[in-house]
Amino acid sequence: MEIIYILAKVDASHAETLLENVAKVEGVTFAHAVTGGYDMLISMEGPNLAKLLSKALKEISGLEGIKSTETLIAINLD
């Protein structure tokens, strides 16, 4: 199973709606508002990394209210 984390900066006026919309995207396991340099932390899981990254780009980064994102790919150190 592949896992990615998405750090997002969002327009505060869209934050609540964004949390609801992001949670509906297939593969999203959680979406939380956070403090610090980013406004939202999103986790996605799926069997194919390329598909996860594509979905993150097309279905999350493009949502109204998302200013920018940074995607982190989880790696297994075993």
N, C-alpha and C positions, 0 to 999 in steps of 0.2 A: 504494500500500500504506500503510495506517494503522499507526502504532506507538504503543503506550502502555507506560509503565513503572509498576510498582506497588511502592511501598515499604510493607513490612509489619512490624508489631511482633507478635511471636509468643511464645507460652508456650514457654520453653526445653525443656520436657519433650516437646514435640511437634515440635520443629524438624526432626529427620531424617525423620520420617514426612511432615511437611508438604512438604518438598522433593520427595519422591517423588510425592506426590499432585498437587502443583501442576504438575509436569512432565508429567503425563498429560492436563492440560486442553488441549483443542484450541486452537491459536493461540499457546500458550506457546513461546517460542523459547529462553529460558533462565530458570533460577531459581537464585540463589546466596545462601548465607548471607553476611552482611556485618557489619562492625563499624560503630559509630557510633550515631546516634539511632534507626536502624531495624535489624531483624534479618535481613531478607530483601529482595532485589531481584529483581523478576520482569519480564520483557519479554514482550509479546504483540504479534503482527502479524496483520493481516487486511485484507480489502478494504473493510470497513464499520466506521466508528468507533462507531456506535450499538451494533452487535452486539458489538464488543470490550468496550465499557463494560458492557453488560448481562452478558456472560459473566464479566467481572471481578467484578462485584457478586454475581452468583448463585453462581458456581462457585468463586471464590477467597475472597472476603470471608467467605463462610459456612462455610468449613472449620473443623472443630474445632481449636482452638489458635491461630487468628488473633485477635489482640486488637484491632487496628485497621489500616487501610490508608490510603494516600494515593496517588491516581492522577495521573500526569503524562502529558499528551498531547504527543507529539513534533510539532513544527511544521516545515514546510519553509520556509526563508527565501529561496529562489530567487525 
